[in-house]
Amino acid sequence: MKFIDVELDGLTYRARLLEERSPRATRALWEALPFEGRAVHGIWSGDVFRMLEDAPFAPPPGDAGAGFQYPGLVVLEPSSRELAICYGQGRLNLPTGPANPIPLAELGGDLAPLARRATQLQFDGARPIRWRRSDDQTSPLAGPPAARGRTIEVEFDGALLSATLLKELAPRTADAFARALPLAGRATNTHSSGTLARFWNDEGGDEGETPLDIDDGGPFHIILYPGTLYYLPSRPWRGIRIPYETTAMGGAASRGTTRLVPFARFDGDWSAFRERAMRLSVDGAKPLAFRLRG
């Protein structure tokens, strides 16, 4: 396991190289360190900033790209040599459309200061960005700030996980979901949303709906983050969706336009959910239930 430091205009974040995901590209990045350049805000990609200069390395082919990104993900678009970092609702795009960049690293810690600094690039213009090997190659990567809210249990195909309701981010939706518990049903992989598990409520009719008693439960996400529980308010498909990799809802004609509310986030290691969700398209529907803890 290897760690790097990324410094944007004096603000430094430690990041873990995604060697298991992109072994060739991360090796090329590691061997190229240290280097520096100038960071500018992206003009096609939403909440993404990039290094203005070409990346000083070209990984050999073989690593798979990722069509969607999540906050803290460092990516490389190999054809343009564009080195970029997502800090919010962003997806790396080229002038011709969405890119398929290679994931390189994941930033740790509280990303809110990074988001503020990155947004300011629109006004300040190009600012220094530096990349180097971290002095600390042993400590675990810092996680995001702990969510503050009630804890729920998620039982999925025999695995028991915990999640925290995002009371500060989406108070109305979090409260409405808590009032609806307990819930029991099944999960499938949706047919129009990529890497996402859909909850079918046993008492929700033909579409397995879980309507929550809210009028406007924002904030809304279009790009959906892994390990986050979302509420889809659109009739007649109201209910819970859980991405196990970054994705967006919608079919081929409308992909990336459906808005969902993030209302809870898994605590700690949630790999048991991801592993089971990845098999849904092959194994078929599996039991999924939610209840308040304590």
Solvent accessible surface area in square Angstrom, and as a share of the most:
residue,aa,sasa,rsa
1,M,156,0.70
2,K,67,0.28
3,F,3,0.01
4,I,0,0.00
5,D,20,0.10
6,V,6,0.03
7,E,29,0.13
8,L,2,0.01
9,D,38,0.20
10,G,58,0.56
11,L,39,0.19
12,T,65,0.38
13,Y,20,0.07
14,R,47,0.17
15,A,0,0.00
16,R,48,0.18
17,L,2,0.01
18,L,13,0.06
19,E,50,0.23
20,E,129,0.58
21,R,87,0.32
22,S,0,0.00
23,P,52,0.33
24,R,94,0.34
25,A,0,0.00
26,T,2,0.01
27,R,129,0.47
28,A,17,0.14
29,L,0,0.00
30,W,36,0.13
31,E,119,0.53
32,A,28,0.22
33,L,15,0.08
34,P,106,0.66
35,F,27,0.11
36,E,116,0.52
37,G,15,0.14
38,R,118,0.43
39,A,0,0.00
40,V,27,0.15
41,H,29,0.13
42,G,13,0.13
43,I,145,0.73
44,W,140,0.49
45,S,7,0.04
46,G,45,0.43
47,D,44,0.23
48,V,3,0.02
49,F,2,0.01
50,R,65,0.24
51,M,3,0.01
52,L,67,0.33
53,E,58,0.26
54,D,92,0.48
55,A,0,0.00
56,P,66,0.41
57,F,14,0.06
58,A,69,0.54
59,P,19,0.12
60,P,69,0.43
61,P,127,0.80
62,G,59,0.57
63,D,19,0.10
64,A,64,0.50
65,G,21,0.20
66,A,20,0.16
67,G,25,0.24
68,F,24,0.10
69,Q,1,0.01
70,Y,48,0.18
71,P,34,0.22
72,G,0,0.00
73,L,4,0.02
74,V,0,0.00
75,V,2,0.01
76,L,0,0.00
77,E,14,0.06
78,P,57,0.36
79,S,95,0.61
80,S,47,0.30
81,R,78,0.28
82,E,28,0.13
83,L,1,0.00
84,A,1,0.01
85,I,3,0.01
86,C,2,0.01
87,Y,18,0.07
88,G,13,0.12
89,Q,56,0.25
90,G,2,0.02
91,R,57,0.21
92,L,2,0.01
93,N,35,0.18
94,L,45,0.23
95,P,96,0.60
96,T,136,0.79
97,G,22,0.21
98,P,83,0.52
99,A,7,0.06
100,N,88,0.45
101,P,0,0.00
102,I,12,0.06
103,P,6,0.04
104,L,0,0.00
105,A,0,0.00
106,E,47,0.21
107,L,11,0.06
108,G,9,0.08
109,G,19,0.18
110,D,68,0.35
111,L,36,0.18
112,A,45,0.35
113,P,43,0.27
114,L,4,0.02
115,A,28,0.21
116,R,158,0.58
117,R,83,0.30
118,A,0,0.00
119,T,54,0.32
120,Q,78,0.35
121,L,6,0.03
122,Q,107,0.47
123,F,153,0.64
124,D,79,0.41
125,G,33,0.32
126,A,41,0.32
127,R,91,0.33
128,P,47,0.30
129,I,1,0.01
130,R,89,0.33
131,W,2,0.01
132,R,84,0.31
133,R,111,0.40
134,S,9,0.06
135,D,150,0.78
136,D,51,0.26
137,Q,63,0.28
138,T,125,0.73
139,S,47,0.30
140,P,116,0.73
141,L,42,0.21
142,A,63,0.49
143,G,48,0.46
144,P,88,0.56
145,P,76,0.48
146,A,91,0.71
147,A,31,0.24
148,R,172,0.63
149,G,38,0.36
150,R,143,0.52
151,T,41,0.24
152,I,0,0.00
153,E,29,0.13
154,V,0,0.00
155,E,66,0.29
156,F,0,0.00
157,D,44,0.23
158,G,71,0.68
159,A,9,0.07
160,L,103,0.51
161,L,16,0.08
162,S,21,0.13
163,A,0,0.00
164,T,12,0.07
165,L,4,0.02
166,L,16,0.08
167,K,87,0.37
168,E,116,0.52
169,L,84,0.42
170,A,0,0.00
171,P,54,0.34
172,R,131,0.48
173,T,0,0.00
174,A,1,0.01
175,D,50,0.26
176,A,3,0.02
177,F,0,0.00
178,A,9,0.07
179,R,154,0.56
180,A,36,0.28
181,L,23,0.11
182,P,109,0.68
183,L,20,0.10
184,A,54,0.42
185,G,9,0.08
186,R,130,0.48
187,A,0,0.00
188,T,35,0.20
189,N,37,0.19
190,T,23,0.14
191,H,177,0.79
192,S,38,0.24
193,S,1,0.00
194,G,39,0.38
195,T,37,0.22
196,L,0,0.00
197,A,1,0.01
198,R,21,0.08
199,F,2,0.01
200,W,60,0.21
201,N,20,0.10
202,D,101,0.53
203,E,162,0.73
204,G,16,0.16
205,G,63,0.60
206,D,145,0.75
207,E,58,0.26
208,G,3,0.03
209,E,24,0.11
210,T,3,0.02
211,P,69,0.43
212,L,16,0.08
213,D,120,0.62
214,I,39,0.20
215,D,155,0.81
216,D,81,0.42
217,G,4,0.04
218,G,18,0.17
219,P,54,0.34
220,F,56,0.23
221,H,28,0.13
222,I,64,0.32
223,I,17,0.09
224,L,0,0.00
225,Y,32,0.12
226,P,32,0.20
227,G,2,0.02
228,T,11,0.06
229,L,0,0.00
230,Y,0,0.00
231,Y,4,0.01
232,L,4,0.02
233,P,53,0.33
234,S,46,0.30
235,R,174,0.63
236,P,66,0.42
237,W,117,0.41
238,R,44,0.16
239,G,0,0.00
240,I,0,0.00
241,R,5,0.02
242,I,1,0.01
243,P,0,0.00
244,Y,14,0.05
245,E,75,0.33
246,T,18,0.10
247,T,2,0.01
248,A,0,0.00
249,M,22,0.10
250,G,10,0.10
251,G,31,0.30
252,A,115,0.89
253,A,113,0.87
254,S,52,0.33
255,R,93,0.34
256,G,22,0.22
257,T,88,0.51
258,T,35,0.20
259,R,129,0.47
260,L,0,0.00
261,V,1,0.00
262,P,2,0.01
263,F,0,0.00
264,A,0,0.00
265,R,76,0.28
266,F,12,0.05
267,D,56,0.29
268,G,72,0.69
269,D,118,0.61
270,W,38,0.13
271,S,45,0.29
272,A,33,0.25
273,F,0,0.00
274,R,76,0.28
275,E,91,0.41
276,R,59,0.22
277,A,0,0.00
278,M,105,0.47
279,R,116,0.42
280,L,4,0.02
281,S,87,0.56
282,V,129,0.74
283,D,71,0.37
284,G,33,0.31
285,A,40,0.31
286,K,55,0.23
287,P,84,0.53
288,L,3,0.01
289,A,22,0.17
290,F,1,0.00
291,R,84,0.31
292,L,57,0.28
293,R,113,0.41
294,G,123,1.18
